[in-house]
Amino acid sequence: QVQLVESGGGLVQPGGSLKLSCTASGSSFSFKVMGWYRQAPGKQRELVATVTSGNTTNYAESVKGRFAISRDNAKTTVYLQMSSLEPEDTAVYYCNAVQIFAYRIEYWGQGTQVTVSS
């Protein structure tokens, strides 16, 4: 059974930085895409950033230039380096991983809270 375990959330002041990590376990098959989504109170979950197994990245416009997504060589851990954080970045951040066979399987982590406040 695939599990995604996130870490690195917390409270940070505006302008500060945080790094989130997510490690996938429980599968011998690779993850085509791994990424991060977030959900703020009263809002829908939205994409933050994704990275493919070929290291192609995609970012939401609101985080471009401030956030950087990366994967480790084993392709089972994904990181999100967040800089120049703004109060609007406050949300629960969810790790996501996708496997593609003849069908698509999507997995989610339990979420980690990021709060940007002075």
C-alpha positions as CSV (number, residue, x, y, z in Angstrom):
1,Q,0.0,0.0,0.0
2,V,1.5,3.3,-1.0
3,Q,2.0,5.9,1.7
4,L,3.1,9.5,1.4
5,V,4.6,11.0,4.5
6,E,5.1,14.8,4.6
7,S,7.2,16.9,6.9
8,G,8.5,20.4,7.3
9,G,5.4,22.6,7.8
10,G,5.2,25.1,10.5
11,L,4.9,28.8,11.4
12,V,7.0,31.3,9.6
13,Q,7.1,35.1,9.4
14,P,6.4,36.9,6.1
15,G,9.5,36.9,3.9
16,G,10.7,33.7,5.6
17,S,11.5,30.3,4.1
18,L,10.4,26.7,4.7
19,K,11.2,23.4,3.1
20,L,8.6,20.7,2.8
21,S,9.5,17.0,2.2
22,C,7.4,14.1,1.1
23,T,8.6,10.5,0.9
24,A,6.6,7.8,-0.9
25,S,6.8,4.1,0.2
26,G,5.0,0.9,-0.5
27,S,5.4,0.5,-4.2
28,S,8.1,-0.9,-6.5
29,F,6.8,1.1,-9.4
30,S,7.9,4.6,-10.2
31,F,5.8,7.7,-9.8
32,K,5.3,9.5,-13.1
33,V,4.5,12.8,-11.4
34,M,5.0,14.0,-7.8
35,G,3.9,17.4,-6.6
36,W,2.3,19.7,-4.0
37,Y,-1.2,21.1,-3.7
38,R,-2.6,23.4,-1.0
39,Q,-5.9,24.2,0.5
40,A,-6.6,27.4,2.4
41,P,-9.6,27.7,4.7
42,G,-12.8,28.2,2.6
43,K,-11.0,27.7,-0.7
44,Q,-10.6,24.8,-3.1
45,R,-7.5,22.7,-3.2
46,E,-5.1,24.2,-5.8
47,L,-1.9,23.0,-7.5
48,V,1.3,24.5,-6.2
49,A,4.0,22.7,-8.2
50,T,4.7,19.3,-9.9
51,V,7.7,17.5,-11.1
52,T,7.8,14.6,-13.5
53,S,10.1,11.6,-13.4
54,G,12.1,13.4,-16.2
55,N,12.4,16.5,-13.9
56,T,10.0,18.7,-15.9
57,T,8.5,21.1,-13.5
58,N,5.3,23.1,-13.4
59,Y,4.3,25.9,-11.1
60,A,1.3,27.9,-10.2
61,E,1.7,31.5,-11.3
62,S,1.4,32.7,-7.7
63,V,4.5,30.9,-6.6
64,K,6.8,31.2,-9.6
65,G,10.1,32.6,-8.7
66,R,9.5,32.0,-5.0
67,F,9.1,28.2,-4.7
68,A,11.2,25.4,-6.1
69,I,10.2,21.8,-6.5
70,S,12.7,18.9,-6.8
71,R,13.0,15.1,-6.5
72,D,15.7,12.9,-5.1
73,N,17.6,10.5,-7.4
74,A,15.6,7.6,-6.2
75,K,12.5,9.5,-7.3
76,T,10.6,8.7,-4.2
77,T,11.0,11.9,-2.3
78,V,9.8,15.3,-3.4
79,Y,10.8,18.6,-1.9
80,L,9.3,22.1,-2.0
81,Q,11.6,24.9,-1.1
82,M,9.4,27.9,-0.3
83,S,11.0,31.4,0.0
84,S,9.7,34.9,0.3
85,L,6.6,33.5,2.0
86,E,3.5,35.6,2.1
87,P,0.4,35.4,4.4
88,E,-1.5,34.3,1.3
89,D,0.6,31.1,1.2
90,T,-1.0,30.0,4.5
91,A,-2.7,26.6,3.8
92,V,-2.5,22.9,4.4
93,Y,0.0,21.6,1.9
94,Y,-0.7,18.1,0.4
95,C,1.8,15.8,-1.3
96,N,0.6,14.1,-4.4
97,A,2.0,11.2,-6.4
98,V,0.8,9.7,-9.7
99,Q,1.4,6.3,-11.2
100,I,0.4,5.6,-14.8
101,F,-0.2,2.1,-16.1
102,A,-3.1,1.4,-18.5
103,Y,-4.9,3.6,-16.0
104,R,-3.9,6.4,-13.6
105,I,-3.6,6.0,-9.9
106,E,-3.3,9.0,-7.6
107,Y,-2.1,9.1,-4.0
108,W,-2.3,11.9,-1.4
109,G,-0.5,12.6,1.8
110,Q,-2.2,13.6,5.0
111,G,-1.3,17.3,4.7
112,T,1.0,19.6,6.6
113,Q,0.1,23.0,7.9
114,V,2.0,26.1,6.7
115,T,1.2,29.3,8.5
116,V,2.7,32.6,7.4
117,S,2.1,35.3,10.0
118,S,3.9,37.9,12.1
